[in-house]
Amino acid sequence: MDDNNYRYIGKHVSRADGRDLVSGRRPFIDDVRIPGMLMARVLRSPYPHANIVKIDTTKAKAAPGVRAVLTYKDAPDWKCGLPQHRKVLDQRVRFTGDSVALVAAETLEAADEACRQIEVEYEELPFVLDCEEAIKPDAPQLYDEFPGNVLPKVTPFSEEPFNQIHVGDVEKAFEEAAYVAEGYYCYDKLPHPLPPESPGVIAQWTSPSAVTLYYNGGAPHLQKFNTEASIPGVAVRVIACHSGGSYGSKQLIPHLALQAIALARETGRAVKLMMDRTDHMLSYELRQGSRIRGKVGITQDGLINAIQGMWYIDSGMSSTYAQAMTAVGLGEAQAFCGKCKNWDLDTMLIATNHSSQAPIRGFGGQELKGALIPLVCTAIRAAGMDPYEVFKKNFVKAGDSYIWRDYKWWDVRSVDFTAAFEESAARFGWKDKWKGWEKPTWVSEDGKRAVGVGVGVHGNADIGEDPTEGFVKLHPFGSVTVEMCIGETGGAQRHAIQKMVAEIMKVPFDGVQLVNSDTHGTGYDAGMIGSRGTITMGTCAVRAAKDARRKLLMMASEKLNIDVDELDTEDFLVFQRSKPQMRLPWIAITGTPEMTITGMGIYKQNFDKPNFALYFAEVEVNLETGETKLIRALEGTDVGQIIDPVNVRMQAEGSFGAAGADTALFEEMVMDKKLGRFVSGNMIDYKWRTFNEFPPFDTVILESRFDTESFHALGFGEISGSPAPSAILMAVSNAIGVEVKEYPTTPTVVLKAMGKIK
């Protein structure tokens, strides 16, 4: 195929589902109705840590419309988490908002009223909110099975968990380093994912050993086997509804699913459990906290040659993904420090009396990078070097190697991202704007305002993670169906696959349809995680389409007695290349309308191609008030062949804001530390940026030819926001002339750093 003569690839095509999604015609999970379906609510704890001494549900069970009330006394003994430790309902509550009782009723109003009728007597217990306080000998203990509040290092990725990097000779490397610096950095203020639609699930038992789940996440198969692991002997079918946005937070909803399933079993009816906005903001998963204490060495020529430290991870009251996210974060650290051969970086996963913490706008990378990049910058600062130049020199390149989350060494086979570094820096004007560490680019004449710049970088090889299988079916009367488990979380991945298949088959874009994601009807796929969709799903779809096309032409060759190499297909017609005017419809080849031609595609996991994102930030700081304003941002990358230019830029522009910039500037769930409860649990008190407040934002997107079957393209979605926090932290530090070590850079944080307030 002539890469320069694509029908759809590299060109913008309006999404087939776009109009229905924005108009509300496309059904979301809250639109799903099942005959006899009940509505569920959860009674939640007002305390961060307490034992339930007494609970009386008599009045609630007698309330009109109530069909079931479950407490820890009668809830099934199912558990979720890594390892399995979080019960459906527990006698002990471990955060403000933890589940106390479940109610199923004919209406939401009846369920809400029943919750109010439940009488609970609590024994309040000491609580701990700080992860480093939680590991002290006298700290309150959350679980008997986890002494010292330290979670075990298990992982679903390999037999031996990858939760530390011990490579080379760190002490010798420090001796050989020209500059060595130590530091302590935190990225542990917890932001909320804020998807437009809250998490929700519908559970329906179809037999004593089978249950169907409707859920609004993007990873149906992961949800399936995660649920089956919690309920042995039960077959789980998962049907994905449109997610209404996820940002990583709804890929798995294990606890919510178990609660709905428990109520459905108790009542014998379908049960919908949908979080309202208050429940969602106060009780759902948040990003895990991240702190790092460590030491970094750098050579005279700017190579990072040694990293040593401890990464403390606040997992909240339970771990859904923490160990897996840690493994990914450690891999991503090696992409950023691709030339470092000496590592002694360990991790500790710690339980605290926060809500459970999980993937939020990324999967471990932003959490680690938000702390690791400032740590590395302590050595770069000590050397007086330009951080951009150091990042460029150290970013992983072809021929380098790293240990990835499967605990295997991988040799990098990728293009050199140097061109993307240099073009991005030139577009931003870094050479002129960078004045040195803790030096502003500009100061107003009255000395009240200053401007500073910063840079951050990120890379992730998880774009090739997990296998995928799928099918492309050619229908005789002229249409194509793609049977793949592709959940839609807002990133237009189904749209991209539709374009790829239409391109291979040379058929109109709207002649390709994707089936709904259903674990009983579509092949295995891990879902929309890790920027993996383009390579994994794309490769699978391309292979399936090529296989179907080959089978069609082989059938035509036999029927027409023409060599298969002389045949082609376009617009649902088969023709001989030397006689293109003679064209036969597919039905003439198959001979019967009932026959479909099915192509199969399989993708196998591969971690040898990392992606790349470079972020430049320019901020203006009011030196009297501490107010920080992002006045310009630029993100650079190289994605290989662009599948859709509009969508990739929308991804970059969307992620730079809430996913990265705003978590650095003002976004956090504010906690009353005396009471152990959030005080920003609504859309008014939670600080976030509206669309009309976004600053100027530019992108540099190069198109190298990567060795991928997905039209030489790489995935980009997840990483696009990850380099922003460290870049903004650096920019603020440079503007005010003193290092800032705390996120978000609120006026209070800035003024404290400047010594103007205590």
N, C-alpha and C positions, 0 to 999 in steps of 0.2 A: 504493500500500500504506500502511495506517495504521501509522505508526512506533510508535505506542503500543500496538499490538496484535500484536506479533510472537509467533510460536510459539516460536522458539529464540534469536533474537538478543537479547542482553542478559540471557539466563537461563543458568544453569549446566546443562549436559548432560554426562553422563559420557562420556568418550572411548570410542569403539567399540573401539579397540585397547588400551585401558588395562590391562584384566585380563590379556590375553595378553602384553603387554610386561613387566609386573612378575612374571608367573608363569614366564616363560621359554618360553612356547609359541610366541611369535612368533619366527621364525628371524632370527638375526643372521648376519653374514658368516662367523663361525666355525662356524656350523651348516651352511653350504652344502657339499655334497658333489657332485663331478663324477666320473663313472667314470674311473679311471686318474689321478686328480689327484695331483700331487706336492706336497711341502711344502718350503718354502724358508727359508733362513737367510742372514744377512749377517755376514761376518767384518768386525770394525770395528777402527779404528786406536786404539792406546793412546797416541798422541801428537797434540798439537794442530796440528803442522805438520811434515811430513816427506816425503821422497821414498822411494819403494819401490825399493830397489837391486836386490833379488832376491826372487823369490817362487816357491816350489816346491809344486805341487799334486799331485805324483805319488801320495803316500800317500792324500790325500783322494779322488782319483778312483778309487782301488782299494778304498776302504772299502765294506763291504756296504751295499747299498741306494742308493748314490749314483748319480745319473743325469747330473749335469752340475756342473762347477765353472767359473766364469768369473772372469777377472781383467781388468785393464786391457788386457792383450795381445790378448784375443780377444772382449771385449765390443763390441757395436755402437757405432758412433760417433754416438749420439743425445745430444742436449743439451736441457736444460730451463732455465727461468729467464727473467728479463727484464733484459737481452737473453739469448738462449740461450747459456749458458756453463757450466752444471753438467753434466758427463758422467755416463753410467751408472756407469762406474768410471774412475778417473784414476790415473796414476802418482804424482801428488802428493796427499796427504791434507791437509785444511785445518782439521780440528777433531778433538778427541778423540771418537771415535765415528763418524768418516767411514768410508765403505764401502771395503773393501779387496778383498773377493772375494764372489761369490755362489755358493750351493750349493743344488741341488735334489735331493731324495732321497725315498724311499718314505715315510719317517716323519720327524717332527721330531727324534727322538732320533738317527737316522742323519745328518741334516743337521748337528746340533750336533756330533756326533763328527767329522764331516768337517772342520768349521771348525777344530777343535782340531788336526787333522792337517796343516793348511796351514802351511808354514814361510816366514816373511817376515823379510827383512833391511831395516831402515830406516836412512836418513840423516836424523837429526833436524835441523830447521831452526829458526831464530829465529821466535818467534810474537808476535802482538800481540792483546791482548784489549780495549784501550781505544780507542774510535773516534777520539778526538782525538789520541791517540798514533799511530794508524794513518796519519794524513795528514801526519805529519812527514817531512821529506826522507830521514831515515835509517831509517824504519820498514821492517820486513819486508814484501815485496810478495807478495800472494796470487795475483794473476793478471797475466801479461804484458800482456794486453789492457786492463787497467784501471790505468794508471799512477797512483801515489799512493794506490791502494786506493779511488779514487772511482768509483762506478758511474755510468754515463751516465743522463741524465734522459730516459728513454723512458716511454711510457705506452700502454696499450691503449685509452684513452678518446678520444683526439683526435690529429690530425696533429701539433699543437704541444703538447708536454707541459706540463701545468699543475703545475709544481713550485716556483713562486714567485708572490708577489703583489706587483706594483709598480703602485700606484694612487695618484693624487693627488700632493700636494706634502708629503712628510713633514717636511722641514726647516722649512718655513713653519709647519706645524701644531705642531711643537715650540715654535717661537717664540711661538705664540698660546696654547699650553697654560698653564694656571695651575700645574700640577705635572708634573714630568718625573722619572722614576726609571729606573735601570738595574739589571739583575740577571742572575744565572746560575742556572738550575735544571735538575735532572736527574730523569728518570723512566726509569732504565736498569737497574734490578735486574730480572732476567729471571724472570718467573713461568712456571710450567708450566700448560697448559690443564686437565690432569687429567680428561679425559672417562673415564667408566667403562670403555668399550671402546677399546682401542688401535687405531691406523690399520691397515687391512688391505685387500688387493686380491687378486682371483683373475683371472688372465689365461689366455685360451684362444684360440688361432688357429683360425679356422673356415675359412680359405682362405689362400693365400699373400699376399693383400692385404687381409685382414680379421681383426680381433681383437675379442673380446668381453671386457669388464672388468666384474667385480662389485666394487663398492667401498662403503665405509660412510661416505660423505659425503653432503652435501645439495645438491650442484650437479652433476648428471650431465652436462648439456650443456656446462658450463664444463670439466669433466674431459675430455669428448670432444674438443672442438676444441683444448684445450691439448695433449693427447696427440697428436692428428693433426698439430699444428704441429711436434712433435718427431720424428715418423716420417712424412715426406712419402710420399704415394702409398698409405697404408694407411687403410682405413675402420675407425673405432673405434665400437663399440657399448658403451654404458655402462648397466649395470643397477644401480640403487641398492638396497642392503640397508638395513635399519634401522641407524642410525649408532651407537647406544649412547652418544649424546651427542657433541657436537662442540665447541661454544663457539668456532666459527670455525676451529678448527685442522685440520679434515678436509674443508674445502670442496674443496680441490685437494690431491691427493697425487701430484704429477707425477713425482718421482724414484722413489718406491716403485713406481708403476705401470710406469715404464720398466724397472725391474729385473725385475719379474715377467714383463713381456712378453718381455724378452731371454731369460730362462730358459725360458719356454714355447716360444719359437722354437727354442732350442737342443735341447730335449728332444722337441718334437713333441707334448707333453702339456699339459694344464691345470696351472697352478702357483699355489699359494696362498702369498702372502708376508704374514704377519701378525706385527706387532711384538709381542714380549712386553713386560711392564711395564718391565723394566730397559732394554731397547732404546728403548722409547718415552720414558722420562724422560731418558735420557742422550744420545740421538742424534737425537730428533725436533725439529721447529721450536718455537721459543719466541717470545715477544713481542719485537718489535724495541726496541732501546734508543732513548731520546729525551733530547736535551739542547738547551737554548736559551739563547743569549746575546742580550740585547736591551735595548731602551729603549721606554718607554711614556709617552705624554702624556695628560693628562686635564684637562678644562676645569673652571672654577669650579662649574658646575652638574652635574658628574658624568658628562659624556659623554667616552668614550674617543675621542680624536681623532687619535692617531698611534701606530703600532706599527712598530718597526724591529728587525731582528735576523737571526740565523742559527740555523736549526734543524738540528742534527746528528743523523742517523739511523744507528744501528748496525744494519746489515742481516745481520750474521753472515757466514758464508763464502759465501753466495750470496743472490740476490734472487729470490724467487718473486712477491711482491706489493709490495715496498717502494715502488716508484714510484707504484703505484696507491693505496697506503695514504697516502702523502704528499699526493697530490692530494686525497683525501677529507678528510684532516686539515686542510688549508688551507681547504677549503670550510667545515668545521665551525667553524673559528676565526672566520670571518666571521658565522656564525649567533650565536655567543656575543657578538661585538663588532659587532652589527648596525648601529650608528650610526657606526662608524669609517669614514671616507672616505679615509684616508691610510695606505698600507701600503708597507713596504719589507722584506718578510719572505722570505728566501731559504732554500733547503734544500741539504743535502749528504748524499748517501747513501754510506755508507762500509762497506767489507768488512773484517771482523775474523775472528780464529780462534775464533769461537763457532759453534755449530750455526746452520744457516740459520734466519732469523727471519721470521715470517709473522703472519697474523691470529690473535690470541688474545683471546677475550672482547671483541671489538670490531674495528674496521677503521681504525686510524689515529687515531681521535678521542681515545681515552683516553691514548694515548702523547703526543699533542701537548698536550691539555688538562692532563695531569698536570704539564707544565712551563710551559705558557703561562699558565694561571690564576694560579699563584704569581707569575709575572712581572708580569702585569697588576696583581696585588694590591700590588706594590711602589709603584705610582703611587697606588692607592687608599689605601694606608697613609700615604704621604707627604701626601696630602690630608686625612687624618683622617676619611675618609668610611666609612659603613657599607657593607660589600661587598654585602650583600643588596640594598640600595637601588640601588647602581651596576649590579649584574647585571640587576635588573628594568628599569632605565631603558635599558640598552644592548642587551638581547636583541632579535633581529630581529623586526620586525612587518610587517604588510601594508603595502605601499608601499615598503619597503626593497628593496634589490637586492644581489646578490652574484655573484661568479664561482664556478661550480661545476666539478666535475672534468672536464667536457667542454670547458672553457675558453670557456664562453659565459656572458654575463650573464643572470641570471634575476630577474624581478620576483616578489617574494613575494606569494602569495595565500593567506593563512592567517588563522586567528582570532588574536585578541590573547591571549597567555598571561598577561597581568597578573593575571587572576582566580586562575589556578592558583598564581602567585607568592604572592599575598596570602593565600589560604586556607591554603596550606602553611605559610607563616611564622606565621600565627596559631595553627594546630594545634600547631606545634612550640614556640611561645612565644618566638620569636626576639627580639622587642622587649625582653622582660625579661631574657633570657639573655645577649644581646650587651652587653658592658661596654666594648668598645673593643679596639684592636689590642694583642695580647700582654698582655691582661688576663684573668685567670681569672674564671669565673662564680662559683666557690666555692672556698674553701680550708679545709681541716680545721683544727680548733682547735690541733692540735699542729704544723701547718705541714708535714705529711709528704705530704699528698695535695691535689691540685687538679683542678678540673673546667674544661674549656674547650669552646667551641662553634665550629663552622665551617660554611661553606656552599659548595657548588659547583653548576655549571650546565652543561648540555649540550644541543645541538640538532644535527640531522642531516637534510639533505634527500635523502639516499640512499634514503629510504623509497619514493621514486618512480623508482628507477633501473632501467634495462634493460627491454626489451620482454618480453611474455609472450603465448603463444597457447595456447588450450585448447578442448576440446569437451565438451559435455554431451549425452548420448544418453538418449532416452526409449524404454524398451522396452515393447511393447504389453501384456504381462501385468502390468505395474505394478512397475517399478523404474527407477532412474536411475543412470547411470554417468557419472563425471567422468573425462575423459582429459586430465590435466595432469601435468606433470613436477614433482611436489611431493615432494621428499625429506623424510624425517622425522628431524629432529635433536634432538627433545625438546621443542620449543616448541609443540606441538599445532597446527601450521599446517594439516595435513590435516583435523584436527577442525574448525577454523574454516571451511575451505572447504566441508566437508560441511554445516555449519550454514547457510551462506549459500545454497547450492543448494537445500537442503530448504526454506528460507524462501521463496525465489522460486517454487518449484514447489508449495508448500503440500502437501508429502508428509511422511510420517513420517521422522524423522531416520535411522532404520536402513534406510529405503528408498533411501538414497543411498550408493553405493559408489564409492570412488576406486581406479583401477587403480594398479598398481605403477609406479614411475618407471623409465622405460626410454627411452633416446634413440631407439630404433627404433619406439616405439609411442606416444609422447606428444610434444606440441608443444614448441617451444622455451621454456625459462625459465632464468634465471640462477641460480636456487636460493635457499636459505635464507641470505641475506646482507643486511646493512644494514637490518634491520627492515622489509624491503621486502615481505614476504609479504602483509600485510593489504591494502595498496593495489594492488599489481601483480597478484598471484594472485587476490585478492578481486575486483578490478574485472573481470578476465578471466573468472572463474567466473560472476559476476553477469551479465555481458553474454552469455555462452554460454547460461546458463539462461534468460534472457529471450528470446533468439533461438529456443531450442527450444520454449519455451512459446508464442511467437507462431506458429511453424510448426504446432504442434499445433492451436491454435485456428483458424488459417486453414483447415486441413484439415477440422476439424469444421464450420466455417462453410459450406464448399462441400458437405459431405455432408448437413448438416441444413437447408441453405438458411436459415440464421439469421445476422443481421449479427454479425460477429466481435466488435464492441464489447459485444454482449449476452451473450457467452460467458465462462466462467471454468473453471478446473480446480482440483480439490482432492482429495487422497487417491486419486490415480490415476483420477479420474472427471472427465468433462466435463459441464457443466450450463449451462442458461440462467438468468441471474441472476433473471429475473422468475418462473421456475418451478424453483426450486432442488431440488424434490422429484424432478424428472425427471433422472436422472443416468445417463450411459453410461460404461462402462469404456473405457480407451484402446484396447483391442483392437477395440472396435466402431467406432472412428474410423479406425484404420489399416486394418482389414479383413483383415489377415494377420499372423500372429505373427512372420513373418520381417522385417517392416519396422520399422526404428527411425527415430526422428526425431532429427536431429543439429543442435544449435545450436553456433555458433562464437563465440568471444570473443577479442578482441585488445586488448592494452594497449600503449601506446607511452610511452616514457620521458618523465618530467616531474620537474623539480626545484624546483617553485615552492611546495611545502608542507613546510616543516621540522617535525620533531617536537620534543619538549621534555622535559627531565627536570631537576628541582631536588632537591638532596640536602642535608639538614641532618644534622650529626653532633655528638654530645656524647660527650666522652671524659673518663675519669678517669686521671690520671697519678700514679704513686707517685714523688715527687720524690727519694726516696733510692735506689730501685732502677732508675728509668727505665721500669718496666713500664707499658704503656699498655693501657687497657681501654675498648672501645667500649661505653658504657652505654645509648645510645639513638640511633636513627636514624629519619629520616623522608624519604620520597621523594614528591615531588609531580609531577603531570603532567596533561595533558589529552589524551586519546586519541580524542576524539570518541565516537561510539557504541561502547560496550563490546560486544564480540562474546560473550565469556564472562567473567563477573566473577571466577570462581575462577581461571581461567588467567592473566588479566592480573595479578592480585595475586601469584600464584605466581611469575610472571616477575619482578616487581619484587623480591619477597623473596629469590628465588634469586640474582639478579644483584647485589644490594647486598652480598652476602657475598663469595664467592670472586671475582666479577668486579671488584669495586671496593674494598670495605672491607679485605679481607684482603691485597690487593696493597699497600695503604697501611700496614698494620700489621706484618705479619710474613712474608708469602709471597714467597719468592724461591728460585731455584736458586743455591745457594752454590758459588762457584768457588774452587778452590785456584789462586791466580794464579801461583804458582811452577811448578806442573806443568801448568797449563792444562786442568784437568779438574774436572768437578762432583763434589762430595762429598755431595750430597743427592739421589742418584738412586734413592730408594725411598720408599715411603709412610710409613716411620717417621721418616727423617731430614728429609723435606720437611715444612715447617711449614704446616699448613692447619687450618681450623676444622671441627670435627665439628658435626653438626646440633644436638646438645644444648647447644652452646656459643653459639648465636646470641643476641644481645641483643634487647631489645624493639625492634620495628620497626613503623612505622606508614606508611600510604600515604594520599595525597590524590589521587584520580583523578577529574577533572572530565570531563564529556561534552558538549562543544560540538558544533555541527553543522558539520563540515568539508565542503567541497565535493568529496566523493569519491563514486564509485559503489559503493564497498564499504561501504554502509550508513553513510556519513558518518564512517567510522572511519579512524584513523591507526595505523601500526605503532609498536611501542614496544620490542620485545625487546632489540635490540643496545645501545641507548643507556642502558638502565636502570642499568648499573653504572658508567658512565663518569664521572659527576661526583663519585663517592665519594672517590677518592684526594686530590684537592685540598682537599675539605671537611675530611677528617680531618687532613691536614697543617696546615691553618689551626687546627683545634681543638686539636691538640697544642701548637702554637706559643702559642696563647692561654693554655693551661693552665699552661705552664712559664714564661711571661713572656719568651721569647726565640724568635726565628724559627728554625724547623727547615726545612732546604732539601733533605733527603735522604729518599728512600723506600727500603725500608719503615722506619717509625718504631720500630725495635727498641730495647730498653733501651740498647744501645751508642750508637745514634744520638742518643737523647734525652739521655743523660748527656754525650756529647760537646758537644752544643749548649749544655748548661747549664754547660760548663766543668769538670765534675767528673772527667772522664777525658780523656786525650789520644787 
